[in-house]
């Protein structure tokens, strides 16, 4: 057990893991804020919580570069920090939302399914014209039989897709290496 703890105690994993957990909790608090205000908490407006991911990624990469790298950061270190932080945050957020909709207020998920059906019905003509009625019927069946367990993989998939460009840009911006070894 000590070996496992020692492995995760390496700064390249420790900082993004801790920052990812904090980010996941902050994103869940954003979800709760939407819920408290009466906005559909599982709606499209929740995508704005990715701004929290980006802010924390920038802060974590900057802090790692300043304290651990002594002002230097390799591209792969920035990429590692960004993707570990993003994945942990998405998992924490997904689990907290799942627990919320299964234990506290299942009505949030019911409203999400109803809104998804409404959105699907609004686009029915376009979907049937482009892909055929079979595709619409398949999508309708998927939405109708959706369970709260879909929230965790959905959160992870969306956040991973959103992370590609910001993680690369943040890593490139903060990348700084010691070039004195090249110029004698």
Long-range contacts (C-beta under 8 A, 24 or more apart in sequence): 11-64, 11-68, 12-64, 12-68, 12-77, 12-80, 12-81, 13-84, 15-60, 15-63, 15-64, 15-68, 15-81, 16-60, 16-80, 16-81, 16-82, 16-84, 16-85, 16-88, 17-84, 17-85, 17-88, 19-56, 19-57, 19-59, 19-60, 19-85, 19-89, 20-84, 20-85, 20-86, 20-87, 20-88, 20-89, 20-92, 21-88, 21-89, 21-92, 22-56, 23-52, 23-53, 23-56, 23-85, 23-88, 23-89, 23-92, 23-93, 24-88, 24-89, 24-90, 24-91, 24-92, 24-93, 24-96, 25-92, 25-96, 26-52, 26-56, 27-52, 27-53, 27-89, 27-92, 27-93, 28-92, 28-93, 28-96, 28-97, 28-100, 31-93, 31-96, 31-97, 31-100, 32-100, 35-105, 35-108, 40-111, 40-112, 40-115, 41-108, 42-97, 42-101, 42-108, 42-109, 42-111, 42-112, 42-115, 42-151, 43-112, 43-115, 47-158, 47-162, 49-93, 50-159, 50-162, 53-85, 53-86, 53-89, 53-159, 53-162, 53-163, 53-166, 54-166, 54-170, 56-85, 56-89, 57-81, 57-82, 57-85, 57-86, 57-166, 57-167, 57-170, 58-170, 58-174, 60-85, 61-170, 61-171, 61-174, 62-174, 65-174, 65-176, 71-176, 72-176, 72-177, 72-178, 73-171, 73-174, 73-175, 73-176, 73-177, 74-175, 74-177, 75-171, 75-172, 75-175, 77-171, 78-167, 78-170, 78-171, 78-172, 78-174, 78-175, 79-167, 79-168, 79-171, 81-171, 82-163, 82-166, 82-167, 82-170, 82-171, 83-163, 83-167, 86-159, 86-160, 86-163, 86-167, 87-156, 87-159, 87-160, 89-159, 90-155, 90-156, 90-158, 90-159, 90-160, 91-152, 91-155, 91-156, 93-155, 93-159, 94-151, 94-152, 94-153, 94-154, 94-155, 94-156, 95-152, 97-151, 97-155, 98-148, 98-149, 98-151, 98-152, 101-148, 101-151, 102-148, 106-148, 109-148, 109-151, 113-143, 113-144, 113-146, 116-143, 116-146, 117-143, 117-144
